Structure formats: structure tokens, C-alpha cells
Amino acid sequence: MDYYSVGQIAIKADLNVETLRYYEKIKLMPKPKRKESRYRFYTEDDVARLLFIKCAKELGFTLKEISELLSIKIDSEAKCGDVKHLAEHKISDIDGKIADLRKIKNELSKLVQLCKDEKLTKEECPIVKALEPGKKKIL
């Protein structure tokens, strides 16, 4: 079995050491084992866990959700439906964010359309005026 130092596992998982330490602090990663010399070391299982976390983050899962996914992964009674439920919830969250971003884009597009004369001063700019306190809020 291969063993890795903190620097080696960080390179292998393509993340920085501070991130690994943070994952240990919030218990996404178990505390590393120690050699007799008291140096910490990590195993291939730790690398696999870090890569799982990284992939889940790339899919938009929060660290809390990743913790739930890891719990399901470890739970011998868990079923695929448990993971599916979390993924469906994540899709719903993403749909909400997309809807919010569309609203923001539409409102910003309207403001850009109001700015017909690019030579206006910043005080005359309709976009700046719309953003000033006391004005009708965009969203």
C-alpha cells in the first residue's frame, strides 16, 4: 500500500494543503494516521475520498451535502434512491439559481437598453441612477 505525506496527497488530489486541513477540521476527511516518527500519512483510500469530494464540489454540492453523500456512501443500508434524492434536491436548487440569474440578466439588459447615449456623464447615466439608494430596486 502506498503512503503519502500531506504535500504528496495534496498534489495527487490537485488541491492545496490548507484545503485538506480544512476538510479534516470539518470532518469531511478523517484525521490522518501517524507514523512512529509522528509524521502524518495518507493512503489511497484518502486520495479516493478527496477525489470524491472534489467531483461532488464540481457538480455543485455544498460541503454539507458532500458530508451527507459520504455518510450515504459509508452506510451499508443506504440505497441509490438516497443519493438520487440528494441529486434531485441539488437540481432543484440549480433551477432556482438559473431562474434568479435570468431575472438579473433581464433587468440588467433593460438598464443597458436605457443607456442609449454613451457620452452621458456618470451622473446622467440611467444605469447609475437606477442603482442609487432610494430608487426603485432592480429585482
N, C-alpha and C positions, 0 to 999 in steps of 0.2 A: 504494500500500500504506500502511495506517495504522501508525503507530508509537506506542508507549505508554511513558510513564515507569513506574517501579516502582509509584508510587502509583496511577496510572491503571489498570495491569493488575490490581492488587490489587482495585480497585473493580469492574472489569469481570468478574473471576472470582469476586468475592464472597469474598475471603479476606484475611487480614492480611499485611502486608509481611513480618513475621517468618516466616510460614509459607512464603512464596515463597522467602525467603533460605534457609530450611532445605531446601526441595526442591532448590535449587541446590547446597547443600553436600553433600547425599547423592546428587546427580547424577540426580534424577528430572527435573529441569529443566536444560537446557544453560545454560552461562554466557551471560549476555546480551551482545548486541553493544554496541559503544560508538560514539558519535558522535565527531567530531573534538574536540568540547569535553570528551570523556572521560565524558560522561553515559551511563549505561546506557539502552538502549531495547529494547523488546519488540515482537514482531509478532503478527499474527492467528494464526499457527501456534503461538506461545507461549500465546496465550489458549486455543486449541483444546486444547492439551496439558494446560493447567491444568484445564480443564473435564472432560477425560477422567479425570484423576487424581481430581478431586472426585467424579465419578459413580462411579468404581470404589470410592472410600472409602465412599460411601453404600451400596454393595452389600456392604460388609463386608470388602473386600480390604485386606490389610495393605500397608504401603508396599513391603515386599519383593516381595509378589505383584504389586503395581502395576508395579514395575520389570520383572518378568517379562512382564507384559501389554504394556508399552511395547516391550520387546525383540521380542516376537512381532509387534506391530503394525508395527515397522520392518523386520523380517526378510522379505525378498522370497520366501523359500522356505516360510514358515510357512503353515499351513492352519488352517481353522476348528476342526478337531479339536484343535489345540494349545490354543486358547483354551477349548474345551469341557472339556478335561481339567482345566485350572485351575479352571474354574467348578464342575465336579463335585467336585473336592477341597474347594473352599470350602463347597459344600453339605454335604459330609460333616462338616466342622469345625462348621458351624452346627448340624447334627443332634446332634452331641456336646454342644455348649453347651446346646441345648434340653433334652437329657436330664439334664444336670447341674443346670440350673435347676429342672426338675421335681422332682428329688430334694430340692433345697434347699427348694422350696416345700412339699413333703410333710412334711419334717421340721419346718419352721417351723410348719406347720398343726398338727402333733401337739403341739408345745410350746404353741401358743395354746390348744388344747383342754384342756391340763393346767391352765391358768390360769383356773380357774372362779370364784375369789373375787378380784375386782379390788381389794378393800380390804386384801389382804395387804400386809405390809411388803415392801420390796425384798429383805430377807434371806430372807423366806419364799417369794418368787416362784419358781415352778418354772422359769420361763424363765431367770432369773438363775442359779439353781442349776445348770441344765443347761450353762450357759456357763462355769462356774467351772473353773479348772485342776484336773486330776485326776479330773474327772467323765467319764463315757462321752461321747465326742465325737459330735456330731450326724451327721456324714457318715462 
